């Protein structure tokens, strides 16, 4: 198809679809196939469009080829037969727009494809990570008549369009299984379980923590398609915590099942030890800075709550003054009129101070939801990275050291046996143990390499999440600007009323 497409004739939706489906300036055949299926056209029609858009020796489509394919899909949906002449004879102002329905499945496929194309490179921006799933966690109303009450959560997953009920212990079971399945990945800690004295504030804070935790897990590129997570988000039967443990208790860890395990040493970047140490220190510094930022915005939110309380108290005191019962006094006949006028003003002004309090509470809510919670999400993943580094050092590296120590001990015994002229059978047994130990060391070395490979990718994931910080600062500025503007508007409303309360100058 040699037909050229004028830039002005291409609808915006064509560019949006290309941006969503392209990788390194091309669209893979697999993604293009899924895109064609979205049109719901007959199979023979899709085959004709495929032949017209894809060159026999091509392994992908250019932007130009995709645009032509989209135009052909749109025309076929109008009842026309696909052919090269449709484009050659096109004389309209803008190419037709295809109807492709919900492209969520195509987006998911594309994100997974990008992640799998280069196992050592994340290749996903934060905005793309957010597309992997959207999670909601809400508290269900307590059931009446139950002596021992449990908080139940309603969990929604956009990816599966599922709505399930879960308890804290169900989250705990999922956490344990994921940590065993993915020991070399970022698995954040769950919020603590508080049995005694868990008031409404604690319950709400734990709901927010569980929402952040499940959001990070559901959007993790390595976990997103794992059956354990999928089960948790979709299973609607009873006794979830026991059922999920029963189904997945024997599932091996990621190293055992990964196709990358055998070539893990090839995936580890050069100067790994130095790079790991540098990245760990960098994330430590970032974690410290973000923690301090979080403390500051928490104080801002507390300040807004305090401001709201002060304004409410100020309004309350003015109401008290406005309602004092001894307005008329024989002892102060000259000032009665002035005081009476002032009291009328106090009554009006007190309502405005109530509005100030309400605006300040709205400001506090915006600071908590739009700024504090986003920083909490970032802190959760930064802390999870620190814990992952600790697991790597205490786990795989420690196992490697132990295995090498045991081998040295066996070699020492072998040398001592030669010196003492030990019998052949004992020497053979020792050599057999050494061979077994060599296999263990080889396995541990592969695990160590696989762990470092995962650390490399998880470091990239953390840096992708650092985009949150720029977003938070932008939101903070917007929230403060909005809040101060709203408060200033109310103060300006109050000022004329206050002026009326002043005695007239003679």
C-alpha positions as CSV (number, residue, x, y, z in Angstrom):
1,X,0.0,0.0,0.0
2,X,1.8,3.1,-1.2
3,X,-0.9,5.6,-0.5
4,X,0.3,8.5,1.7
5,X,-1.8,9.9,4.5
6,X,-1.9,13.6,5.0
7,X,-1.2,14.6,8.6
8,X,-4.4,16.7,8.8
9,X,-6.5,13.8,7.7
10,X,-5.6,11.5,10.6
11,X,-8.0,11.7,13.6
12,X,-6.6,12.1,17.1
13,X,-7.9,8.6,18.1
14,X,-5.4,7.1,15.5
15,X,-2.5,8.7,17.3
16,X,-3.8,7.7,20.7
17,X,-4.1,4.0,19.6
18,X,-0.6,4.1,18.1
19,X,0.9,5.6,21.3
20,X,-0.8,2.9,23.4
21,X,0.3,0.0,21.1
22,X,3.7,1.0,19.9
23,X,7.1,0.0,21.3
24,X,10.3,1.5,19.9
25,X,8.3,3.2,17.1
26,X,6.7,0.0,15.9
27,X,3.6,-2.1,16.7
28,X,4.1,-5.8,17.1
29,X,2.0,-8.3,15.1
30,X,0.7,-9.8,18.4
31,X,-0.7,-6.4,19.6
32,X,-2.1,-5.6,16.1
33,X,-3.9,-9.0,16.1
34,X,-5.5,-8.2,19.5
35,X,-6.5,-4.8,18.2
36,X,-8.2,-6.2,15.1
37,X,-10.2,-8.6,17.3
38,X,-11.6,-5.6,19.1
39,X,-13.4,-4.6,15.9
40,X,-15.7,-7.7,16.0
41,X,-15.5,-7.9,12.2
42,X,-15.8,-11.4,10.5
43,X,-12.7,-13.5,10.4
44,X,-12.3,-13.4,6.6
45,X,-12.5,-9.6,6.7
46,X,-9.9,-9.4,9.4
47,X,-7.6,-11.7,7.3
48,X,-8.0,-9.3,4.3
49,X,-7.1,-6.3,6.5
50,X,-4.1,-8.1,7.9
51,X,-2.8,-8.9,4.4
52,X,-3.3,-5.3,3.3
53,X,-1.5,-3.8,6.4
54,X,1.3,-6.3,7.1
55,X,4.1,-7.0,4.7
56,X,5.0,-10.7,4.4
57,X,8.5,-10.2,5.8
58,X,7.6,-7.6,8.4
59,X,7.7,-8.5,12.1
60,X,5.9,-5.3,13.1
61,X,3.9,-2.4,11.8
62,X,5.0,1.2,11.3
63,X,2.8,4.1,12.3
64,X,1.8,4.5,8.7
65,X,0.7,0.9,8.3
66,X,-1.3,1.0,11.5
67,X,-3.2,4.1,10.4
68,X,-4.1,2.5,7.1
69,X,-5.3,-0.6,9.0
70,X,-7.5,1.5,11.3
71,X,-9.0,3.3,8.3
72,X,-9.8,-0.1,6.6
73,X,-11.4,-1.4,9.9
74,X,-13.6,1.7,10.0
75,X,-14.7,1.4,6.4
76,X,-15.4,-2.4,6.8
77,X,-17.6,-1.5,9.9
78,X,-19.5,0.7,7.5
79,X,-20.2,-2.3,5.2
80,X,-17.4,-1.8,2.6
81,X,-15.0,-4.5,1.5
82,X,-11.4,-3.9,2.4
83,X,-9.1,-3.1,-0.5
84,X,-6.2,-0.8,-1.4
85,X,-8.4,1.3,-3.6
86,X,-10.4,2.5,-0.6
87,X,-7.4,4.5,0.5
88,X,-6.3,5.4,-3.0
89,X,-9.7,6.9,-3.8
90,X,-10.2,8.6,-0.4
91,X,-11.0,12.3,-0.9
92,X,-12.6,13.2,2.5
93,X,-11.3,15.7,5.1
94,X,-10.6,13.1,7.8
95,X,-10.2,9.3,7.8
96,X,-13.1,7.4,9.4
97,X,-12.9,6.4,13.1
98,X,-13.0,2.7,13.9
99,X,-15.2,1.3,16.7
100,X,-12.9,-0.8,18.9
101,X,-14.8,-0.8,22.2
102,X,-13.0,-1.1,25.5
103,X,-9.2,-1.4,24.9
104,X,-8.3,-2.3,28.4
105,X,-7.3,-5.9,27.5
106,X,-5.1,-4.6,24.7
107,X,-3.5,-2.1,27.1
108,X,-2.8,-5.0,29.6
109,X,-1.3,-7.2,26.9
110,X,0.9,-4.3,25.6
111,X,2.2,-3.6,29.1
112,X,3.1,-7.2,29.7
113,X,4.7,-7.5,26.3
114,X,6.9,-4.4,27.0
115,X,7.9,-5.9,30.3
116,X,8.8,-9.3,28.8
117,X,10.7,-8.0,25.8
118,X,13.7,-6.9,27.9
119,X,13.8,-8.8,31.2
120,X,16.6,-6.6,32.6
121,X,14.8,-3.3,31.7
122,X,11.5,-2.3,33.3
123,X,10.4,-0.3,30.2
124,X,7.3,1.0,32.0
125,X,6.6,4.6,33.2
126,X,4.6,5.3,36.4
127,X,1.6,6.2,34.3
128,X,1.8,2.8,32.5
129,X,2.2,1.0,35.8
130,X,-1.0,2.6,37.0
131,X,-2.8,1.0,34.0
132,X,-2.1,-2.5,35.3
133,X,-4.9,-2.3,37.7
134,X,-7.1,0.0,39.8
135,X,-7.9,-1.2,43.3
136,X,-10.6,0.0,45.7
137,X,-10.9,-1.2,49.3
138,X,-14.0,-0.1,51.3
139,X,-15.2,-1.0,54.8
140,X,-18.5,-3.0,54.9
141,X,-21.1,-2.1,57.5
142,X,-20.9,-4.3,60.7
143,X,-23.4,-7.1,60.9
144,X,-25.8,-6.8,63.8
145,X,-26.1,-9.6,66.4
146,X,-22.5,-10.8,66.3
147,X,-20.7,-10.8,69.6
148,X,-17.1,-11.0,68.2
149,X,-17.1,-8.5,65.4
150,X,-14.7,-8.6,62.5
151,X,-14.1,-5.8,60.0
152,X,-14.9,-6.8,56.5
153,X,-13.6,-5.1,53.4
154,X,-15.1,-4.9,49.9
155,X,-12.3,-5.2,47.4
156,X,-12.7,-4.1,43.8
157,X,-10.3,-4.9,40.9
158,X,-10.8,-2.9,37.7
159,X,-8.7,-5.5,35.8
160,X,-11.0,-8.4,36.6
161,X,-14.1,-6.2,37.2
162,X,-14.4,-8.2,40.4
163,X,-16.0,-7.4,43.7
164,X,-15.1,-9.6,46.7
165,X,-15.3,-9.6,50.5
166,X,-12.1,-9.9,52.5
167,X,-11.0,-9.9,56.1
168,X,-7.6,-8.8,57.5
169,X,-6.5,-12.4,57.9
170,X,-7.2,-13.0,54.1
171,X,-4.7,-10.2,53.4
172,X,-2.3,-11.8,55.8
173,X,-2.5,-15.2,54.0
174,X,-1.9,-13.5,50.7
175,X,1.1,-11.6,52.1
176,X,2.7,-14.8,53.4
177,X,2.2,-16.7,50.1
178,X,3.5,-13.8,48.0
179,X,6.6,-13.5,50.2
180,X,7.3,-17.2,49.8
181,X,6.6,-17.1,46.1
182,X,8.5,-13.9,45.3
183,X,11.3,-13.6,47.9
184,X,13.4,-11.4,45.6
185,X,10.6,-8.8,44.8
186,X,9.2,-5.8,46.5
187,X,6.5,-7.1,48.8
188,X,5.5,-4.3,51.3
189,X,4.6,-5.0,54.9
190,X,1.0,-5.2,55.9
191,X,-0.4,-2.7,58.4
192,X,-0.4,-4.1,62.0
193,X,-3.4,-6.1,63.3
194,X,-4.8,-4.4,66.4
195,X,-7.4,-6.5,68.2
196,X,-8.0,-4.5,71.4
197,X,-9.0,-0.8,71.3
198,X,-9.3,-0.5,67.5
199,X,-11.5,2.5,67.2
200,X,-13.0,4.0,64.0
201,X,-9.9,6.1,63.3
202,X,-7.6,3.1,63.5
203,X,-10.0,1.1,61.3
204,X,-10.0,3.8,58.6
205,X,-6.2,4.2,58.7
206,X,-5.8,0.4,58.3
207,X,-8.2,0.5,55.3
208,X,-6.1,3.1,53.7
209,X,-2.9,1.1,54.4
210,X,-4.5,-2.1,52.9
211,X,-5.6,-0.1,49.9
212,X,-2.0,1.1,49.3
213,X,-0.6,-2.4,49.9
214,X,-2.9,-4.1,47.5
215,X,-2.5,-1.4,44.9
216,X,1.3,-1.8,45.0
217,X,1.0,-5.6,44.7
218,X,-1.7,-5.6,42.0
219,X,0.4,-3.1,39.9
220,X,3.7,-5.0,40.3
221,X,4.8,-6.2,36.8
222,X,6.1,-9.5,38.1
223,X,3.1,-10.3,40.3
224,X,0.3,-9.0,38.1
225,X,-0.4,-12.3,36.3
226,X,0.4,-14.6,39.2
227,X,-2.4,-17.1,40.0
228,X,-2.1,-16.4,43.8
229,X,-2.9,-12.7,43.3
230,X,-5.6,-13.5,40.7
231,X,-7.2,-15.9,43.1
232,X,-7.3,-13.3,45.9
233,X,-8.9,-10.7,43.6
234,X,-11.6,-13.0,42.1
235,X,-12.4,-15.9,44.5
236,X,-15.9,-15.4,46.0
237,X,-16.2,-18.6,48.0
238,X,-16.0,-18.9,51.8
239,X,-13.0,-19.2,54.1
240,X,-10.6,-17.4,51.9
241,X,-7.5,-17.5,54.1
242,X,-7.6,-21.3,54.4
243,X,-8.7,-21.9,50.8
244,X,-5.8,-19.8,49.3
245,X,-3.3,-21.5,51.6
246,X,-4.7,-24.9,50.6
247,X,-4.5,-24.2,46.9
248,X,-1.1,-22.6,46.8
249,X,0.8,-24.0,49.8
250,X,3.1,-26.1,47.6
251,X,3.7,-23.6,44.8
252,X,7.5,-23.1,44.3
253,X,9.2,-19.8,44.4
254,X,9.8,-17.6,41.4
255,X,13.5,-18.8,40.9
256,X,12.3,-22.4,40.5
257,X,9.7,-21.7,37.9
258,X,11.3,-18.8,36.0
259,X,12.7,-19.3,32.5
260,X,15.3,-16.7,33.3
261,X,16.8,-18.6,36.3
262,X,19.3,-20.7,34.2
263,X,20.7,-17.6,32.5
264,X,20.5,-15.3,35.5
265,X,24.3,-14.7,35.5
266,X,24.0,-13.2,32.0
267,X,21.2,-10.9,33.1
268,X,23.2,-9.3,36.0
269,X,24.6,-6.0,34.9
270,X,28.4,-5.3,35.1
271,X,29.9,-4.0,38.4
272,X,26.9,-5.4,40.2
273,X,28.3,-5.1,43.7
274,X,29.2,-1.4,43.3
275,X,25.9,-0.5,41.5
276,X,23.9,-2.4,44.2
277,X,25.6,-0.5,47.0
278,X,25.2,2.9,45.2
279,X,21.5,2.3,44.5
280,X,20.9,1.1,48.0
281,X,22.5,4.3,49.4
282,X,20.7,6.5,47.0
283,X,17.3,5.0,47.9
284,X,18.2,5.3,51.6
285,X,18.8,9.1,51.1
286,X,15.6,9.5,49.1
287,X,13.6,7.5,51.8
288,X,15.0,9.9,54.5
289,X,14.0,13.0,52.5
290,X,10.6,11.7,51.6
291,X,10.0,10.7,55.2
292,X,10.8,14.3,56.3
293,X,8.5,15.7,53.6
294,X,5.7,13.5,54.8
295,X,6.2,14.8,58.4
296,X,5.9,18.4,57.0
297,X,2.7,17.8,55.0
298,X,1.2,15.9,58.0
299,X,1.9,19.1,60.1
300,X,0.2,21.2,57.3
301,X,-2.9,19.0,57.5
302,X,-2.8,19.2,61.3
303,X,-2.5,23.0,61.0
304,X,-5.6,23.1,58.8
305,X,-7.5,21.0,61.3
306,X,-6.3,23.4,64.0
307,X,-7.3,26.4,62.0
308,X,-10.7,25.0,61.5
309,X,-11.1,24.4,65.2
310,X,-9.9,28.0,66.0
311,X,-12.4,29.5,63.5
312,X,-15.2,27.4,64.9
313,X,-14.3,28.5,68.4
314,X,-14.1,32.1,67.3
315,X,-17.5,31.9,65.7
316,X,-18.9,30.2,68.9
317,X,-17.5,33.0,71.1
318,X,-19.1,35.6,68.9
319,X,-22.4,33.8,69.1
320,X,-22.1,33.8,72.9
321,X,-21.5,37.5,72.8
322,X,-24.4,38.1,70.4
323,X,-26.7,36.2,72.8
324,X,-25.7,37.8,76.1
325,X,-29.0,38.6,77.9
326,X,-28.1,41.9,79.5
327,X,-28.2,44.1,76.5
328,X,-30.1,47.1,78.1
329,X,-28.6,48.6,81.2
330,X,-29.6,51.7,83.2
331,X,-26.0,52.2,84.1
332,X,-24.9,52.4,80.4
333,X,-27.6,54.2,78.6
334,X,-25.2,55.9,76.2
335,X,-23.6,52.7,75.0
336,X,-26.7,50.5,74.7
337,X,-27.3,51.4,71.1
338,X,-23.7,50.8,70.0
339,X,-23.5,47.5,71.8
340,X,-26.9,46.3,70.4
341,X,-25.6,47.1,66.8
342,X,-22.4,45.3,67.5
343,X,-24.3,42.2,68.7
344,X,-26.2,42.0,65.5
345,X,-22.9,42.1,63.6
346,X,-21.5,39.4,65.8
347,X,-24.4,37.1,65.0
348,X,-23.8,37.6,61.2
349,X,-20.0,37.3,61.5
350,X,-20.2,34.1,63.6
351,X,-21.8,32.3,60.6
352,X,-19.0,33.5,58.4
353,X,-16.5,32.0,60.8
354,X,-18.4,28.8,60.6
355,X,-17.8,28.9,56.8
356,X,-14.1,29.6,57.4
357,X,-14.0,26.5,59.6
358,X,-15.8,24.4,57.0
359,X,-13.3,25.6,54.3
360,X,-10.3,24.8,56.5
361,X,-11.7,21.3,57.0
362,X,-12.0,20.8,53.3
363,X,-8.5,22.0,52.9
364,X,-7.3,19.5,55.5
365,X,-9.1,16.7,53.7
366,X,-7.5,17.6,50.4
367,X,-4.1,17.7,52.0
368,X,-4.6,14.3,53.6
369,X,-6.1,12.5,50.6
370,X,-4.3,14.2,47.7
371,X,-0.8,14.8,49.2
372,X,-0.3,12.7,52.4
373,X,-1.7,9.5,51.0
374,X,0.4,9.7,47.8
375,X,3.5,10.3,49.9
376,X,2.4,7.3,52.0
377,X,2.3,5.1,48.9
378,X,5.8,6.3,47.9
379,X,7.1,5.6,51.4
380,X,5.6,2.1,51.4
381,X,7.5,1.2,48.3
382,X,10.8,2.8,49.4
383,X,10.6,0.9,52.8
384,X,9.8,-2.3,50.9
385,X,13.0,-1.7,48.8
386,X,15.0,-1.3,52.0
387,X,13.6,-4.6,53.3
388,X,14.3,-6.4,50.0
389,X,17.9,-5.3,50.2
390,X,18.1,-6.7,53.8
391,X,16.5,-10.0,52.6
392,X,19.1,-10.3,49.8
393,X,22.0,-9.8,52.3
394,X,20.6,-12.0,55.0
395,X,19.2,-14.6,52.8
396,X,20.9,-15.6,49.5
397,X,24.4,-14.1,50.4
398,X,24.3,-15.8,53.8
399,X,23.4,-19.1,52.2
400,X,26.2,-18.7,49.7
401,X,28.7,-18.1,52.5
402,X,27.5,-21.1,54.4
403,X,27.7,-23.4,51.4
404,X,31.3,-22.2,50.6
405,X,32.3,-22.7,54.3
406,X,31.0,-26.3,54.2
407,X,32.9,-27.0,51.0
408,X,36.1,-25.7,52.5
409,X,35.5,-28.0,55.5
410,X,35.0,-31.0,53.3
411,X,38.2,-30.2,51.3
412,X,40.1,-29.9,54.5
413,X,38.9,-33.3,55.7
414,X,39.9,-34.7,52.3
415,X,43.4,-33.4,52.6
416,X,43.7,-34.7,56.2
417,X,42.5,-38.1,55.0
418,X,45.2,-38.3,52.3
419,X,47.8,-37.5,54.8
420,X,46.5,-40.1,57.2
421,X,46.2,-42.7,54.4
422,X,42.4,-43.1,54.9
423,X,40.7,-46.2,53.3
424,X,39.4,-45.8,49.8
425,X,35.7,-46.2,50.8
426,X,35.9,-43.2,53.2
427,X,37.6,-41.1,50.5
428,X,34.9,-42.1,48.0
429,X,32.1,-41.0,50.5
430,X,33.8,-37.7,51.1
431,X,34.2,-37.1,47.3
432,X,30.5,-37.8,46.9
433,X,29.6,-35.3,49.6
434,X,31.8,-32.7,47.9
435,X,30.1,-33.3,44.6
436,X,26.7,-32.7,46.3
437,X,28.0,-29.6,47.9
438,X,29.3,-28.3,44.6
439,X,25.8,-28.7,43.1
440,X,24.4,-26.8,46.1
441,X,26.9,-24.0,45.6
442,X,26.1,-23.8,41.9
443,X,22.4,-23.5,42.7
444,X,23.1,-20.9,45.4
445,X,25.3,-18.9,42.9
446,X,22.4,-19.0,40.4
447,X,20.0,-17.9,43.1
448,X,22.3,-15.1,44.0
449,X,22.5,-13.9,40.4
450,X,18.8,-14.2,40.0
451,X,18.3,-12.2,43.2
452,X,20.6,-9.5,41.9
453,X,18.8,-9.5,38.6
454,X,15.5,-9.0,40.4
455,X,17.1,-6.2,42.6
456,X,18.2,-4.5,39.4
457,X,14.6,-4.5,38.0
458,X,13.1,-3.6,41.4
459,X,15.4,-0.6,41.6
460,X,14.0,0.6,38.3
461,X,10.5,0.1,39.6
462,X,11.2,2.3,42.6
463,X,12.6,5.0,40.3
464,X,9.4,4.8,38.2
465,X,7.4,5.4,41.4
466,X,9.5,8.4,42.2
467,X,7.5,10.3,39.6
468,X,4.9,10.5,42.4
469,X,7.0,13.1,44.1
470,X,6.7,15.5,41.3
471,X,3.0,14.9,41.1
472,X,2.7,15.4,44.9
473,X,4.5,18.8,44.8
474,X,2.3,19.9,41.9
475,X,-0.8,18.9,43.9
476,X,0.5,20.5,47.1
477,X,0.9,23.8,45.3
478,X,-2.6,23.5,43.7
479,X,-4.2,22.5,47.0
480,X,-2.6,25.4,48.9
481,X,-3.5,27.9,46.2
482,X,-7.1,26.7,46.2
483,X,-7.4,26.7,50.0
484,X,-5.9,30.1,50.6
485,X,-8.0,31.6,47.8
486,X,-11.2,30.2,49.3
487,X,-10.3,31.4,52.8
488,X,-9.3,34.8,51.5
489,X,-12.7,35.1,49.7
490,X,-14.5,34.4,53.0
491,X,-12.4,36.9,54.9
492,X,-13.3,39.5,52.3
493,X,-17.0,38.7,52.9
494,X,-16.5,39.2,56.7
495,X,-14.7,42.6,56.4
496,X,-17.8,44.8,55.4
497,X,-19.8,43.3,58.3
498,X,-17.1,44.0,60.8
499,X,-16.9,47.6,59.6
500,X,-20.6,48.0,60.2
501,X,-20.0,47.0,63.8
502,X,-17.7,49.9,64.4
503,X,-19.3,53.0,66.1
504,X,-19.9,55.9,63.8
505,X,-17.3,58.6,64.0
506,X,-18.6,62.0,65.1
